[in-house]
Each structure stands twice: as C-alpha cells, then as structure tokens.
Amino acid sequence: MKAETCPSRIFQGYRALGYVCNHVPFVLRYINRRKEHLVITSIGRCFHTYGGTKLELLTASQAHNDEIGCIAGDSRLVYTASGNTIYSWLRGSELQNTFSGHEHKVKLLLPFGNHLISVDESGRVIVWEIKTAEVYLELSLDSCSFRASTLLHPVTYVNKILVGSEQGPLQLWNVRTGTLIHTFAGWGSAVTALEQSPAVDVVAVGLASGETVVHHLKFDETLMRFQQDWGPVTAVSFRTDGHSHMATGSPVGHVAVWDLEKRALHSQILDAHRSAVTGLRFLPDEPLLLTSSPDNSLKMWIFDQSDGSGRLLKQQQGHSGAPCRIRFHGAAGTNILSAGLDSVLRSFSTIGENLNKSLGQASYDRKKAKKHGVLKDPGKMPPICEFTS
C-alpha cells in the first residue's frame, strides 16, 4: 500500500510584515486569565491579535478564502465573516466552527450570550447557536425601506437588539420571539454608529450628517446632540474612568472628545490618522483611547495632559502607501528596509514586531515639518525610489 505524501512546505509563506490593520473596526476583548485586553484587527484575509498593554503582536490567524468583512468577539471566541460564511476562532488562531447559511455577503456580527447574530446585505438576519453552529431564529429586514447599518445590544434589555439603518430610523427587536418591539423615527440621516453609554437606557447614535445624538430608549427622548464639522461620525465611545466624556471619529482622521456635563467640545486630536478613524474605543476604567484606521496604524492615546487632552502613548504602524522598494539590511538578514509611496522609510524585523522602526518621512525642510506636523508637511518629498545601505 502506497503511503500518502504531503506537499512540500519549503516555499510556504512564513509571516507578513508591515500589516497592522485596515478599514474594518478592531474588536476589544478582555481575557480574565491574562488580566489584559486584547485587540483584534483585520489585515485583509487574516486577523491579528495584539496585547492591549504594549500593543505587541501575539497571534496571526489562518488565511480566509476571501477578505474579512467584519469581526466580533466575546470573552472566549473571535468571530469573523468572510463572504457569506462566518467562522469562530479560539485563542486567535484555532478554527473552532463554521457557520454556513447566508446566501449574501455578511456585513454585521453581534455576539449575544450563547448566540451569535449576523446580518447580510439582503437584510436577512440569522441568530445562531454558537456551540452547535445551528440556526436558532431567522428574521428578514426590508432592505428597500430599512437597510441595517449597525447593531447594538442595549444593557439590561433581555433578548433585545437595537438596529440602525441607512435610511435613518432605528428598530428594537426581540430576537427570542422574532418580533419588532418599537421603531425610532431617527434624525433624518443614516445611522453610522451605535454605542451603549455608562447609563442604562441611554445610547449614542452617530449619524452621516456629522451629528451624534445621545438618546434615551425607554422614553424615546433625545437628551443631547453634538455636531462635528469633519463629515460623518465613523465611531463613538464613552469614557468610563470617572470622566463624563465621549469620543467620536471622523473620515478625515480627526477625533473629537465631548464633555457630556458641559454639553460642549472638550478637546480634539487633530490628524490622529492619515485616513478615516474607523476604530475607536476607550479602555474600560482607564484614561486610554485606542484608534485604528485604513492608514495601517493602531494607536493608543492617554488623557493625562494638564488641560485634560490626550497625547500619543503607543502605536503600531506600517506603510500607509504601498512599498515601492525593499531590501534586506545587515549581515544577519533579520531586518528589511522598505520605502513606500507615503515617502516614509521603515525598518521591519523578521524576528518580532516590537523591533520595527520608522526612519522618518522624506522632507525638504525638517524645521517646517516639525512645525506643521508630519501629516501636513509642505515640504514632503516624493516617494523614495532607490536607496542603498
């Protein structure tokens, strides 16, 4: 009997360098065993798990068949949607289960106790049994009049989810009975973000108009409204360490921090990213804010300034533009120099992400670059096309 032979792994990919995150919002999970928050980011067909303390890379997942469209997570598993298929992962790299049943691309995921809720582009909603990957309940949303854009489980609302729409209204559903409980009229603009506030019954609703509405669900009453001038609200998060602050993200890379007691702007983080702020989350009970962007960077901000504003504490980043020239550096062959279309020269380590370095952005005038900031440098040079080391 002829023994089966396995194909050679000599030319199998080892690891991808320079990938940190893309446009898919990151997921924050608290692992009690580690006493630490973990940050899950998508890098296309794979996802990375970073430690929340040092932002060091812990694990990288297997490659999916298609691009990851959305990520969710609870204290035990990470859930990813790729095309019309959903996967659950243990310890960030071990495939636990596959959920098949959608006929269209899955765009929203929400862990819900022992269940997982998914919504596809046709408006089909499936409630799954996480343990068995079997369908528990199915709902159908009319995508013509109510195209779901975001999901939220309001705290203390047993068996209920809040669904925002691109048309503007919101709906409260009972996912145990499959019944629509209440429809909120909305504010005449698409819902782009939903976030639970520290107060029961109160949620923040981010809108495409740039407005963030703090709304009381039980009384269907608007408590306060905030307007940013940078375009649609891309993400919302509440600070929970004793300060009544709320942060909102924008498509141009700025972050606004609002004072809920004074009902006014508290501070801003201008040019936090080169591109849209798609991921934004305060760490529970800490003065720390995590942000991510399609510019391939994950950043941690700490609010310890004398005026209460934030400053950059840690970051993981790669090129925001495609690399145009790379070469090994050093006799050991453990470092790779890379020049990108973002005019930045970087050094990537094949040993560990913590050894990666940015060697700076090419500029005609370093003094002006420091004065205006790297992102607004008027003397920024064209991309590096050749270098030697």
Secondary structure, 3 states (H helix, E strand, C coil): CCCCCCCCCCCCCCCCCCCCCCCCCCEEEEECCCCEEEEEEECCCCEEEEECCCCCEEEECCCCCCCEEEEEECCCEEEEEECCEEEEEECCCEEEEEEECCCCCEEEEEEECCEEEEEECCCEEEEEECCCCCEEEEEECCCCCCCEEEEECCCCCCCEEEEEECCCCEEEEECCCCEEEEEECCCCCCEEEEEECCCCCEEEEEECCCEEEEEECCCCEEEEEEECCCCCCCCEEECCCCCCEEEEECCCCCEEEEECCCCEEEEEECCCCCCCCCEEEECCCCCEEEEEECCCEEEEEECCCCCCCCEEEEEEECCCCCEEEEEEECCCCCEEEEEECCCEEEEEECCCHHHCEEEEECECCHHHHHHHCHHHCCCECCCCCCCCC
